């Protein structure tokens, strides 16, 4: 009798390896995301604080559980000057932060993969900058270490084109009427029985912060409405529409959710 053959793993010879260098890193300077240039190494591990969670009744195996996370981003750079002999603004900003303490010594950074891998993060942390010298044939470099202060947030990768805001309005339990509000502007009462995409679009674009031609609406009361902002609001993070003044119905519920957050190119 022939012995059964073990299950073989899939062949990976047709898969492309990803490259260590496919990272983009930016730092926020006075509200503007600014590239860190001249990067020659990058690593951003997340570590755990583990506690033993086993007890007398769980057998002879240990049980470790994470009770805290911490992150550190380490960026190796070659320090370069532009044609006017000025240092890279991103690197110089972090070098200056590295000699400060407290909140003055913190910076907010983003990093993401520029290939098909999904990694994309943003966080705020304490900056340490160490210059690297060398012998007479060496180049001036540095190591930037940013130790996380609080949560590391997953983000959408910045894109090369602007992304328009998309919001969704759902009438889950119909009132007789309701209003929508953006900032200080509010629609008149929207009667649900006569509401359709065209009427909702007219009401939304009639709000001063939105404006004519800057939003389109598709859908219905039953299927929900998809509101896409464009025109003068293309690539803008539009404030979420607020539902106000629900009148009539039994336990009326109308919700607005952000499907896609608008942001400019980059």
C-alpha positions in Angstrom: 0.0 0.0 0.0 1.4 3.4 -1.0 1.7 5.9 1.9 -0.3 9.1 1.4 1.7 12.0 0.2 2.0 15.0 2.5 0.2 18.2 1.5 2.7 20.5 -0.3 2.7 24.3 0.1 1.9 26.4 -3.0 4.7 27.3 -5.4 5.8 30.9 -4.8 8.2 31.2 -7.8 5.7 33.4 -9.6 5.5 36.0 -6.8 7.6 39.1 -6.8 9.6 40.0 -3.7 9.0 43.4 -2.2 11.9 45.8 -1.6 13.0 47.2 1.8 13.4 50.6 0.3 9.7 51.1 -0.7 8.8 53.5 2.1 7.7 57.1 2.0 8.2 59.2 5.2 6.8 62.7 5.9 6.9 65.0 8.9 4.3 67.7 9.7 5.9 71.2 9.8 3.5 74.1 10.7 0.6 72.0 9.5 2.2 71.1 6.2 3.3 67.5 5.5 7.0 67.7 4.4 9.1 64.9 2.9 12.1 63.5 4.7 14.7 63.1 2.0 17.9 61.2 1.8 16.6 58.1 3.7 18.9 55.1 3.5 17.3 52.9 6.1 14.0 52.7 7.9 12.4 50.5 10.6 9.3 51.0 12.7 8.7 48.0 15.0 5.8 47.7 17.4 6.6 46.1 20.7 4.4 44.5 23.4 4.4 44.7 27.2 3.4 41.1 28.1 1.9 39.8 31.3 1.5 36.2 32.4 -2.2 35.4 32.3 -2.0 31.7 33.2 -3.5 30.2 36.3 -3.6 27.0 38.3 -6.5 25.6 36.2 -5.2 26.3 32.7 -2.8 23.4 32.5 1.0 23.5 32.3 1.2 26.0 29.5 1.9 29.6 30.0 -0.4 32.3 28.7 1.0 35.7 27.7 -1.2 38.6 26.9 -0.3 42.1 25.6 -1.3 44.9 28.1 0.4 47.8 26.2 1.8 48.6 22.8 4.8 50.8 22.0 6.3 52.0 18.7 9.6 53.4 17.6 10.5 54.7 14.1 14.2 54.7 13.3 15.2 56.6 10.2 18.8 56.6 8.8 19.5 59.6 6.6 22.4 60.9 4.5 22.5 64.6 5.1 22.4 66.5 1.8 22.3 70.2 0.7 20.2 71.6 -2.1 21.7 73.7 -4.9 21.5 76.8 -2.7 23.5 74.9 0.0 20.4 74.7 2.3 19.8 71.5 4.3 16.7 69.3 3.7 13.8 71.0 5.6 12.4 67.7 6.9 15.7 66.4 8.3 16.6 69.8 9.7 13.2 70.1 11.4 13.8 66.8 13.2 17.4 67.7 14.1 16.1 70.9 15.8 13.4 68.9 17.6 16.0 66.5 18.8 17.5 69.1 21.2 14.2 70.1 22.8 12.3 68.5 25.7 8.6 67.9 26.5 6.1 68.7 23.8 8.7 71.0 22.0 10.7 67.8 21.3 7.9 66.0 19.6 7.0 65.6 16.0 4.1 64.1 14.0 5.1 61.7 11.2 3.5 59.5 8.5 5.0 56.6 6.7 3.6 54.2 4.2 4.5 51.6 1.6 4.8 52.8 -2.0 4.1 49.3 -3.4 1.1 47.0 -3.1 1.7 46.2 0.6 -1.0 48.0 2.8 1.1 49.4 5.6 0.4 53.1 6.3 0.7 54.8 9.7 0.7 58.1 11.4 1.8 59.0 15.0 3.4 61.6 17.3 6.5 60.9 19.2 9.6 62.2 20.9 12.6 62.9 18.6 16.2 62.0 19.1 18.7 63.0 16.4 22.2 61.5 16.4 24.7 62.7 13.8 27.0 60.1 12.3 30.5 61.1 11.4 33.2 59.0 9.8 36.6 58.9 8.3 38.0 61.1 5.5 36.1 59.1 2.9 32.8 59.0 4.8 29.6 60.9 4.2 27.8 62.9 6.8 24.7 61.0 8.0 22.4 60.8 10.9 20.0 58.5 12.7 16.5 59.9 13.7 14.7 58.0 16.4 11.0 58.9 17.0 9.6 57.1 20.1 5.9 57.0 20.1 3.8 59.1 22.4 0.4 57.4 22.4 -1.4 55.5 19.7 0.0 54.7 16.3 -2.9 55.2 13.8 -3.5 53.3 10.6 -4.2 55.8 7.7 -5.2 55.6 4.1 -2.2 56.0 1.8 -1.9 59.5 0.4 -2.6 59.5 -3.3 -1.2 61.3 -6.2 -4.6 62.7 -7.1 -7.3 64.4 -5.0 -9.9 62.2 -3.4 -13.4 63.6 -3.1 -15.5 63.3 0.0 -18.3 60.8 -0.1 -21.0 60.7 2.6 -24.0 58.4 2.9 -27.5 59.3 4.3 -29.7 56.4 5.4 -33.3 56.7 6.5 -33.5 53.7 8.9 -36.8 54.5 10.5 -38.6 57.3 8.7 -39.7 60.5 10.4 -42.2 62.7 8.7 -39.5 65.3 8.1 -35.9 66.2 9.1 -33.3 68.8 8.5 -29.6 68.7 7.6 -27.0 71.1 9.0 -23.4 71.9 8.0 -21.5 74.3 10.3 -24.1 77.1 11.1 -26.2 76.5 7.9 -29.3 74.4 8.0 -31.8 73.2 5.4 -35.5 73.7 5.6 -37.6 70.7 6.7 -37.2 67.8 4.2 -40.4 65.9 3.9 -39.6 62.2 3.6 -42.6 61.2 1.6 -41.6 63.5 -1.2 -37.9 63.2 -0.9 -35.8 62.0 -3.8 -32.2 62.4 -4.9 -32.9 65.6 -6.8 -34.6 67.2 -3.9 -31.9 66.2 -1.5 -29.2 67.5 -3.8 -31.0 70.8 -4.1 -31.2 71.1 -0.3 -27.6 70.3 0.3 -26.2 72.5 -2.4 -28.4 75.3 -1.1 -26.3 75.3 2.1 -23.8 78.2 2.0 -20.8 76.1 3.1 -21.5 73.7 0.2 -22.8 75.8 -2.7 -24.3 75.2 -6.1 -22.6 72.6 -8.2 -20.5 71.2 -5.4 -22.4 68.1 -4.5 -24.3 65.3 -6.4 -26.7 62.9 -4.8 -27.8 59.4 -6.0 -30.1 56.9 -4.4 -33.5 56.7 -2.8 -35.2 56.6 0.6 -35.2 52.8 0.5 -31.6 52.2 -0.8 -30.0 55.2 1.0 -28.4 58.3 -0.6 -24.8 58.6 -1.7 -23.6 62.2 -1.6 -20.4 63.0 -3.5 -18.8 66.4 -3.1 -16.8 68.0 -6.0 -16.5 71.2 -7.9 -15.0 73.8 -5.5 -15.0 71.1 -2.8 -13.0 68.6 -4.8 -10.3 67.1 -2.5 -11.7 68.9 0.6 -12.4 67.2 3.9 -16.1 68.4 4.1 -17.7 68.6 7.5 -20.1 65.6 8.0 -23.7 66.5 7.5 -25.7 66.6 10.7 -29.3 65.4 11.0 -31.5 67.7 13.1 -35.1 68.3 13.9 -36.6 64.9 13.3 -40.4 65.2 13.3 -43.0 62.4 13.4 -42.6 58.7 12.9 -42.0 56.0 15.5 -38.5 56.1 16.9 -37.2 57.9 13.7 -33.5 57.3 12.8 -31.7 59.1 10.0 -27.9 58.6 9.9 -25.0 60.2 7.9 -21.7 58.4 7.6 -18.5 59.2 5.9 -17.8 56.7 3.2 -14.6 58.3 1.8 -12.9 61.2 3.5 -11.9 63.9 1.1 -8.2 65.0 0.8 -6.1 66.9 -1.7 -3.5 65.2 -3.9 -0.6 64.0 -1.6 
